[in-house]
Amino acid sequence: MYIFASNVFEKMKNEIYRSILERKALQKKSFAVLIDPDKVNDENINQLINLSADAKVDYFFVGGSLVVSDYLNQCISLIKSKTNIPVILFPGSPSQISKNADALLYLSLISGRNPELLIGQHVISAPFVKQSGLEIIPTGYMVIDGGAPTTVSYISNANPLPLDKSEIAVCTAMAGEMLGMKLIYMDAGSGAIRPISEKMIKSVSSNIDIPLIVGGGITTPEKAYLNCKSGADVIVVGNAIEKDASLIKEISSAIHSVNIPVN
């Protein structure tokens, strides 16, 4: 009886990650709308939620490199009250933890050499993260040069990986997977001038078995589609949607059109 209860609890605890793995196994691509709590309010968050629900968005990522407002918990609560779309924290710091979310990307900046973002902040935040009850998903975070300075690069004090050095990205992702990361997240940063190339995405995807998340500089349905065709399992869009929320439907349609049912 105890073993059965433990197994049920374990399945519930890993529900979000299992959904990502299952979608990857079925070759179904996923779309995550990124919401920065500093850039939304009660009015526009409702619009984003409604548009996302109508477009069958798969996940909400909530967080930012800097969250200076106190809107995080309220933002997540509003999402949870209006939709069943899972809410995953994408934190820029240990302070960005909310028990209202469903899961937390426990990010380790494996593309940099700053020990604080590789393990230091994790040591400090571990007791709070453990007590949160959130589903924790260890994630190898890789910042790719998007042609413009980003907040994450400034705060991390780490150089991004060169956009044209796919072999470095491949080896970094492989190392992250072998170290036990459950996801690899390649990010060109908010407002990137140059998004991550399809060549780099394909190279990384073909050399790892865990799901690959790609974000930063994706401003059109066409780019989202090409990233999926190149091997991205989850596409994250935030900045472009902040400027034009109507893109949600078009980008979602493009991403989901890549889905290839497995017989």
C-alpha positions as CSV (number, residue, x, y, z in Angstrom):
1,M,0.0,0.0,0.0
2,Y,2.8,2.4,0.9
3,I,4.8,1.6,-2.2
4,F,1.7,2.1,-4.4
5,A,1.0,5.5,-2.7
6,S,4.6,6.5,-3.2
7,N,4.5,5.6,-6.9
8,V,1.3,7.6,-7.4
9,F,2.9,10.6,-5.7
10,E,6.0,10.3,-7.8
11,K,3.9,10.3,-11.0
12,M,2.0,13.3,-9.9
13,K,5.2,15.1,-8.9
14,N,6.7,14.6,-12.3
15,E,3.6,15.3,-14.3
16,I,4.9,18.3,-16.2
17,Y,8.2,16.8,-17.2
18,R,6.4,13.5,-18.2
19,S,4.2,15.6,-20.5
20,I,7.2,17.1,-22.2
21,L,8.8,13.7,-22.6
22,E,5.6,12.2,-24.0
23,R,5.1,15.0,-26.5
24,K,8.7,14.6,-27.7
25,A,8.2,10.8,-28.0
26,L,5.1,11.5,-30.2
27,Q,7.1,14.1,-32.2
28,K,4.6,16.7,-31.1
29,K,6.1,20.2,-30.8
30,S,5.2,22.5,-27.9
31,F,4.6,26.2,-27.6
32,A,5.4,28.1,-24.4
33,V,4.3,31.7,-23.9
34,L,6.8,33.6,-21.8
35,I,5.3,36.1,-19.4
36,D,7.5,38.6,-17.5
37,P,5.6,39.8,-14.4
38,D,7.2,43.2,-14.7
39,K,5.6,43.7,-18.1
40,V,2.0,42.7,-17.5
41,N,-1.0,43.9,-15.5
42,D,-4.5,42.7,-14.7
43,E,-5.8,44.0,-18.1
44,N,-3.2,42.6,-20.5
45,I,-2.6,39.4,-18.7
46,N,-6.3,38.5,-19.2
47,Q,-5.9,39.1,-22.9
48,L,-2.8,36.9,-23.0
49,I,-4.5,34.1,-21.1
50,N,-7.6,34.2,-23.4
51,L,-5.6,34.3,-26.6
52,S,-3.3,31.5,-25.3
53,A,-6.2,29.3,-24.4
54,D,-7.9,29.8,-27.8
55,A,-4.6,29.0,-29.6
56,K,-4.1,25.8,-27.5
57,V,-0.7,27.0,-26.1
58,D,1.0,24.1,-24.3
59,Y,2.7,25.9,-21.4
60,F,3.2,29.3,-19.7
61,F,6.7,30.2,-18.7
62,V,6.7,32.9,-16.0
63,G,9.7,34.9,-14.9
64,G,12.4,37.3,-16.1
65,S,16.0,38.2,-15.6
66,L,14.9,40.9,-13.3
67,V,11.6,40.9,-11.5
68,V,11.3,44.1,-9.5
69,S,7.5,44.2,-9.1
70,D,5.5,42.1,-6.6
71,Y,3.1,40.8,-9.3
72,L,4.6,37.3,-9.7
73,N,2.1,35.5,-7.4
74,Q,-0.9,37.4,-8.5
75,C,0.1,36.8,-12.2
76,I,0.3,33.1,-11.7
77,S,-2.9,33.0,-9.6
78,L,-4.8,34.7,-12.4
79,I,-3.5,32.3,-15.0
80,K,-4.4,29.3,-12.8
81,S,-7.9,30.6,-12.2
82,K,-8.7,31.0,-15.9
83,T,-7.0,28.1,-17.7
84,N,-5.6,24.6,-17.2
85,I,-2.4,25.5,-19.2
86,P,0.5,24.4,-16.9
87,V,2.5,27.3,-15.4
88,I,6.3,26.7,-15.2
89,L,8.6,29.2,-13.4
90,F,11.5,30.4,-15.5
91,P,13.4,32.2,-12.7
92,G,16.1,34.8,-13.1
93,S,17.0,34.6,-9.4
94,P,16.2,32.4,-6.4
95,S,13.7,34.9,-5.2
96,Q,11.4,34.1,-8.1
97,I,9.7,31.2,-6.5
98,S,5.9,30.8,-6.2
99,K,4.0,27.9,-4.7
100,N,1.1,28.8,-7.0
101,A,3.0,27.5,-10.1
102,D,3.1,23.9,-11.3
103,A,6.8,23.4,-11.9
104,L,10.2,25.2,-11.8
105,L,13.0,25.1,-14.3
106,Y,16.0,24.7,-12.0
107,L,18.4,26.5,-14.2
108,S,22.1,26.0,-14.3
109,L,24.0,28.3,-16.6
110,I,26.2,25.6,-18.2
111,S,27.3,27.9,-21.1
112,G,29.1,30.3,-18.7
113,R,31.8,30.0,-16.1
114,N,30.2,31.9,-13.3
115,P,30.1,29.5,-10.3
116,E,27.3,31.4,-8.7
117,L,25.0,30.5,-11.6
118,L,26.3,27.0,-12.0
119,I,25.8,25.9,-8.4
120,G,26.2,28.8,-6.0
121,Q,22.7,30.2,-6.0
122,H,21.3,26.7,-6.1
123,V,22.9,25.9,-2.7
124,I,21.4,29.1,-1.2
125,S,17.9,28.5,-2.7
126,A,17.8,24.7,-2.2
127,P,15.9,24.7,1.2
128,F,13.2,27.1,-0.2
129,V,12.9,25.2,-3.5
130,K,12.5,21.9,-1.6
131,Q,9.9,23.3,0.7
132,S,7.9,24.9,-2.2
133,G,6.4,21.6,-3.2
134,L,7.0,22.5,-6.9
135,E,7.9,20.0,-9.5
136,I,11.6,20.6,-10.0
137,I,13.1,20.2,-13.5
138,P,16.9,20.4,-13.7
139,T,17.6,22.4,-16.8
140,G,20.9,23.1,-18.5
141,Y,20.6,26.8,-19.6
142,M,22.7,27.9,-22.6
143,V,22.9,31.6,-23.6
144,I,23.7,32.1,-27.3
145,D,24.9,35.4,-28.7
146,G,21.9,37.1,-30.3
147,G,23.8,40.1,-31.5
148,A,22.7,42.4,-28.7
149,P,23.6,42.8,-25.0
150,T,21.0,41.0,-22.8
151,T,20.1,41.3,-19.2
152,V,21.0,37.7,-18.5
153,S,24.5,38.2,-19.9
154,Y,25.0,41.3,-17.8
155,I,23.7,39.8,-14.6
156,S,25.5,36.5,-15.1
157,N,28.8,38.2,-16.0
158,A,29.3,35.5,-18.6
159,N,30.0,35.6,-22.3
160,P,27.3,34.0,-24.5
161,L,28.2,31.1,-26.8
162,P,29.2,32.4,-30.3
163,L,26.3,32.0,-32.7
164,D,28.4,30.4,-35.4
165,K,30.1,27.8,-33.1
166,S,27.7,24.9,-33.2
167,E,30.3,22.5,-32.1
168,I,30.7,24.4,-28.8
169,A,27.0,24.4,-28.3
170,V,26.8,20.6,-29.0
171,C,29.6,19.7,-26.5
172,T,28.0,22.0,-23.9
173,A,24.6,20.4,-24.3
174,M,26.1,16.9,-24.3
175,A,27.9,17.7,-21.0
176,G,24.7,19.0,-19.5
177,E,22.8,15.9,-20.4
178,M,25.6,13.6,-19.0
179,L,25.6,15.6,-15.8
180,G,22.0,14.8,-15.3
181,M,20.1,17.8,-16.7
182,K,16.5,16.8,-17.8
183,L,16.2,19.7,-20.3
184,I,18.5,21.8,-22.4
185,Y,17.4,25.4,-22.9
186,M,19.1,27.4,-25.6
187,D,18.3,31.1,-25.4
188,A,19.4,34.1,-27.5
189,G,17.9,36.4,-25.0
190,S,14.9,38.8,-25.0
191,G,15.0,41.1,-28.1
192,A,17.8,39.2,-29.8
193,I,18.7,40.7,-33.2
194,R,19.9,37.3,-34.5
195,P,17.9,34.3,-33.3
196,I,19.6,30.9,-32.9
197,S,20.3,29.3,-36.3
198,E,18.6,26.2,-37.5
199,K,22.1,24.7,-38.1
200,M,22.9,25.0,-34.4
201,I,19.5,23.7,-33.3
202,K,19.8,20.7,-35.6
203,S,23.4,20.0,-34.4
204,V,22.4,20.1,-30.7
205,S,19.2,18.2,-31.1
206,S,20.8,15.4,-33.0
207,N,23.4,14.9,-30.3
208,I,21.2,14.8,-27.2
209,D,18.2,12.6,-26.2
210,I,16.6,14.9,-23.7
211,P,14.1,17.6,-24.8
212,L,15.5,20.8,-26.3
213,I,13.9,24.2,-25.6
214,V,14.7,27.2,-27.9
215,G,13.9,30.9,-27.3
216,G,15.1,34.4,-28.0
217,G,14.5,36.5,-31.1
218,I,11.7,34.3,-32.5
219,T,9.4,37.0,-34.0
220,T,7.5,35.2,-36.8
221,P,5.6,31.9,-37.3
222,E,8.0,31.0,-40.0
223,K,11.0,31.1,-37.6
224,A,9.1,29.1,-35.0
225,Y,8.3,26.5,-37.7
226,L,11.8,26.2,-38.9
227,N,13.2,25.8,-35.4
228,C,10.8,23.0,-34.8
229,K,11.7,21.3,-38.1
230,S,15.4,21.6,-37.0
231,G,14.8,19.7,-33.8
232,A,13.5,22.1,-31.1
233,D,10.9,20.4,-28.9
234,V,9.6,23.5,-27.2
235,I,9.5,27.0,-28.6
236,V,9.4,29.9,-26.2
237,V,8.2,33.4,-27.3
238,G,7.9,36.4,-25.1
239,N,9.2,39.7,-26.4
240,A,7.4,39.5,-29.8
241,I,4.1,38.7,-28.0
242,E,4.5,41.6,-25.7
243,K,4.6,43.8,-28.8
244,D,1.8,42.0,-30.7
245,A,-0.3,39.6,-28.7
246,S,-2.1,38.5,-31.9
247,L,1.0,36.6,-32.9
248,I,0.1,33.9,-30.3
249,K,-2.4,32.2,-32.6
250,E,-0.2,32.3,-35.7
251,I,2.9,31.0,-33.9
252,S,0.9,28.3,-32.1
253,S,-0.6,27.1,-35.4
254,A,2.9,27.1,-37.1
255,I,4.5,25.1,-34.2
256,H,1.7,22.6,-34.0
257,S,1.6,22.1,-37.7
258,V,5.0,20.4,-37.4
259,N,3.5,17.6,-35.3
260,I,4.0,14.2,-36.8
261,P,1.8,11.5,-35.3
262,V,3.5,8.3,-34.5
263,N,1.7,5.2,-35.7
